[in-house]
């Protein structure tokens, strides 16, 4: 009897709980479940940041700080920085989903295979290596998908709009060559004290005061990496503000003139810009060396394969041309008449002076094995069947070409960094964000 009564009472309470859950609005029910499972620490538009995500990000940041020797950052500073990073990540992922910049499973698998191959591992060996570091393959897959998604978003929304003109490259090189003492590359650390978009005079003054206080603390002997990790809003804050090596022309004009006369270990600033106030530390500098490369002057004949020309037919045709050249017929004449590479065919198959890396690996491998005036037997690349003849070789001073190429890369990176900062500020400014951090946490 007692058991029956207890059973009826339990059934009665279960019915009450079921009725309450049916009466509860779905959103509140979901929120209640979320609160039971994992506390919400921020609402970001239609998404949320959970306490478990924040905890994981804090652990990651602390590991990075330990690597640069900045382990005495107050916990609340790390927590705020971790939360802001997660908020920006949520906003970017949501935007990527909105514009369709997502990553399918096939692309993800290709990326994982490529990473494994680059490290000389199979996927199973990669999984084992990750396990030793405390990460499962599923976790790694999720992180990689996220990383590729963010890169696609940035390529589409930021990088696609960046153009580099010849005049900009010329100015960059002229600027770089103005450095006293032949300095053309710098290893820098950097702190950015940010100002919000459309900042008031009071906000600008407060940021300037904070930057000046940081400089004074640096002069008093505090560690740059520690202060960068704690206060900087720069992309490399968690690496102690380490920008790595920058070509002279890649350094912002804001402080390049000062850098040219600074000594190793010296700190300068603050420098005011649209993004806020910058502080720099010169870790090291170096001069430039000449870039001597071995060039090859070559010509070739190409027979492509397509619906009308089978692989065997293309090879047979090229074998015949090879025999005719061996028999004394003029290479250039045959190239003009038969080569499917129309760009070089009109020049008798002449490719001009070729730099290492200009051509596909198989073509370069065959070409590099030939002596001067040597003629290859027919060989295949992804473009079809070729014969190639080496006309000459030389050592070429490619310093200017290399400088221009580096200038383009440096200008693109500089513009990309600036554009990304503005893009993230725009996303953040347009978003609804409500933080729910517990001060006692």
N, C-alpha and C positions, 0 to 999 in steps of 0.2 A: 504493500500500500504506500509506504513512504517513497519507494522507488517510483511508483506510478505518479505520485504527486509531484516529485522533483522533475520527472520527465515532462509533465504537462506544463510546469512553470518555465522550464527551459524553452519548450516550444513556443510558449506565449511571448517570452522575451525575444526570441529569434524572429517571430512574426512582427513584433514592434520595430525591431531594427530594420527588417526588410521594408516595412511600410515607410519608415523614415527615409531610407535611401531612395525609395521611389518618389517620395515627395520632394526630395532635395533637388534643386536645379542641377543639370549636368555639369556646368562649369564649376559649381561649388563642390560637387562630388569629386571631380577631378583634382581640384585644388586641395581638398581634404586628403585625398590619397597621396598627392605629391608631398604634402606637409608631413604625412606619416612616414613616407619612404625617404624623403630627402628635402631638406629645407630650401626654400627659394631665397636667394640673396640678391637677385636683381631681375626686374622685368624689362625686356628689351623688345619693344614693339609687340609682336605676337609670340615671342619666345621668352624663355627664362634662363637664368644662370643658376645652377644648383650648387648647394654647399659642397657636394662631392667634387664637382668640377673646379670650384675655387680651391679646395684643398689640394687637388692634384696639380693645379697651376702653381700654387705656392711652393710645393715640393720641387717642381721643375725650376722655378726661379731661384730657389735657394741653392740648388745644385750648380746652376750657372754662376751664381755669385761666388760660390766656394771655389770655382775654377779660376776666377780672377782675383781671389784673395779678399773679396768684399763680403765678409761674413758677419759684420756687426751692424747691419741695417736693421732698424727697429721693425718689429713684426707688423705694426699697423701700416707702415710705409709699403712693405712688400705686399700686404693684403690689398691695399688700394690699387697698387700698380697691377697686380694680378687680375683684379676685377675689371679694371679698365681694358686690359688686353683681351679678356674674354668678351666684354661688351663689343669691342671693335670687331672681334672675330665673328660673333653672332651676326652683327650687322652686315659684314661682308658675305658670309655664307648665305644669308637671306637674299641679298642682292644678286648673288651668283645664281641662286635658284630662280629668281624672278626673271632674269635675262637668259636663262638656259645655259649658263656656263658650268654645267655639272659634269661629272666624270662617270662614264659607264664602266661596267665590270671588266670588259675586254681591255680598255685603255689602262685600267688599274693593274691588271695582270701583266700587261706588257711592261709597265713601269717597274713592277716588282721584279720581273725577270731581268730587266736591264740593270737594276741596282745590284741584284745578286751576281750577275755576270761581271760587273765592274769590280766587285770584291772577290772574284774568283770562287763563288759559291753557287751551289744549287739552291732551289727554294727550300728544300728540307734543311740544308745546312744553315741557310739564313734564319729559318725558324728556330733552329737550335741556338744560334748565336744570340738571337733576340731573347730567348728564354733565359740565357745566362745573365742578361742585363735586366731581367725582371719584367719583360714585355711579351705578351702573347702575340701570335701572328695576326689574330683578329684585331687587336689594339693597334698594331703597326699598320694594318691595312686601312683602318679608319683614319689614322693620322696622315697616312700618305694620300688618301682620297681628299682629305681636307686641304692638305698642302697644295696638291695639284689644282683643286678647285679655286683656291685663293689666287694662285698664279695665273690661271685662266682669266679670272675676273680682272686682275690688275693689267694683264696684257691687253684685254679688250677695252677697259675703261680708262687706262692710264697710258700704257706704252703705245697703243695704236695711234694716239694723237701727237706723238713726239716726232718732230722733224729736225734734222741736222743739215744746215746749209754749208756750202763751201766757205762763205764769208765767216761763219761761226768757227769753222775749223781753222781758217787762217788767223783769226783773232786769238783763238786758243793757243796756237803754236807761237804766235808773236808774244803773247802774254807769258807763256812758259819759258821762252828764251830770255826774258827780261830779268831772270833771277840772278842775283850776284853770286859769285863763287861757283857757278856751274851747277847749282842745285836744280835737279829736275824731278825729284820724287821725295815725298815726305811720309813718315809714319806718324799719324796723329791720334790723339784722343780728344774727345769732344763732349761738351755738356750743352744742352739746349734748355733754357728756362723759357717755357712757352708763354705766348700771349694769345688770348682767344681771338677769333675772327671779329673784326670791328671793335677791338678793345678800346675801352675808355682811357682817358689820360691817367686816371687813378690806377687802373689795372696795369698799364704800362709802367708806371712809376713803381708799383709793388713788385713787378717782375724784375725791373732793373735793380731794385734794392736787394732782392733775393740773389741775383747773379753777383752783385758786388760782395755780398756776405760770403758766398761760396768761394770767390777769389781770395778773400781775406783768410778764410779757413785753409785754403790751399797754401797760402803764404806762411801760415802758422804750422804747416807740416802735415796736414791731414791728407789721406790718400785720395788721389784723383779718381781711381777706379771705384772706390767706395762711394764717393760723393756723386759720381756719374750714375751709378746704379740706383742711388737713392733719389736723386732730384731731376735727372735729365729726362726729357721727353723725346730724345733722339731715338732712331731705330736701333742703335747699338748700345742702348743704355745698359742692358743686362750683360753685355760683354765689357762692362767697365768703360763704356764710351769709346772703345777701340775701333777706329775707322780703317785700320790696316794701312797698307802703302797706297798712296795716291800720287798719280803723275802731277807735276806742277800745274799744268793747265786744268786739272780736275779740281784743284782747290778753289773754293769760292773766292772771288775777287775781294770779298769783304776783308779777308785777312792774309792774302798771299804776300803783300808787301812786307808785313810784319814778319811772316815766316822766313822770308829770305834772309833776315838778319838775326833770327833767334838762335839760341844755343840749345843743345839737347837737354831735355828736362824742364825747359822754361815754359811758363804759363802766361797767356795773354787774354785780354777781354775786359769787360763784355763788349761784344759787337752786336749792334742792333740790326735786325732784319724783320721782314714781315711776319716770320714765324715766331719771333721772340728774341732772346738775348743768348749769344753764343760765347762759349769759353773754350779755348783750345790749349792743348799741351803738345809740344814737339818731342816725340820720343826719339826720332832719328831722321836722318836725311841722307841722300846719296846723289851722285852725279850720273851722267848717262854714258853708255857704251855704244859703239857702232854695232849695227846689226848686219853682219855679212852672211849672205845666204848663197847656196849653190843653185844656180838656175840652169835649166836645160832648154835648148832650142830644138824643137821637134816638129815633125809633120806626120799626119796620119790619113788613112782612108777608112771610112766606116760604112758598113752595110748593115742596115737595121733589119730586124725581124718584125713581121706584122702578119695580117691575114693573108696577104698574097705571097709573102716570102717566109718560108719555113726556116727553122734554125739551120738545118742541113743545107738548104739552098744558099743561105747567106754565107755559110762557111765555104761551100764549093766555089762560089763566085769570088770570094776573097783569095782562096787558094790559087785560082787562075791568075788573078791580078798579081799576087806574090811571085808566081813563076815568071810572069811577063817582066816584072821589075828586075828579077834576078837575071833575066835574059837580056837586059840592057835598055828596056823601054823607060821613058822618062816618068818618074814618080809623080811630078806635079801635073803632067798632062793627064795621066790616068786618074788622079784625084779629082781634077776638075770635071772629068767625064763620068765618074762612077761613084764618088763619095756621097753618102747621104747626110753628112754634116755640112749643110749648105753654107754655114758661116765661114768655115775654113776651106771648103772646096774651091771657092772662087779665088783663093790665094794659093792654090796648089796643095791644099791640105795643111798649110803652115799654121801652127798653133802659136808661133812667136816664142818669146822667152817665158818659160813656165816656172813658177815658184813652187816649192814643196807645199803640198796640201791643196793646190789648185785643182787637181784632177782626182778622179776616183781612185781608191787604193790599188785595185788590180792593174789599172793602166799605168800608174806610177811605178808599180813593182816591175812590170815588164820593161818600161822605158829606162828605169834606173839600172837595170842589168845589162843594157846595151852599151857597147863602146861608141865613140863618135863615128858617124857614118854607118853604124850598125843598123840592120833591118830586122824587125821581129817577124816570126811566123805568125799566122792568124791566131788571135786569142779573143776570148769573149768577156764582155762586161755587161752590166744591166742595160746598156744602150744598144748592144748588138755585137757584131764581129769587127775587129780592127786589125790593121797592121800599122806599125809605127816605126819611124826612122829618126834617129838622133842626129842632128846636124852639128851641134856644138854644145859646149858647156862653159860656164864661167862663174867666178865668184863675184857677187854683186853686192854693193853697199846699198842695202835697202833701208837705211836709217830713216830717210825722209818718208818713204811709204809706210814704214812701221809706225813712225810718229803720227802720221795722219790717221792711220787706222786706230791707234790708241786714243787719239784725240776724239774721234767719232764715238768710240766706246765710252770714254770718260764723260763727254758732253751728254750722251744719252743717259748715262747713269745719274749724272747730276740733275738733269731735267726730270728723270723718272722719280728720284727721291723727293724733289720739291713737289711734283704733281701728286705723288702718293700721299704726302702729308696733307695737301689741300683737299684731296678726295676723301680721306678719312675724316677730316674735320667737317666736311660737308655732310657725310653720312651721319656722323655723330650729332651734328647740329639739327638735322631734320628728323631725328629719331625720338620716340618716346622712351625714356629710360628712367626707371625708378629703382634706386638701390635700397636694400633692406639689410644693411650690415648691422650686426649687433656690436656695439662699442665694447662689450665685455668679452667678445669672442677672443 
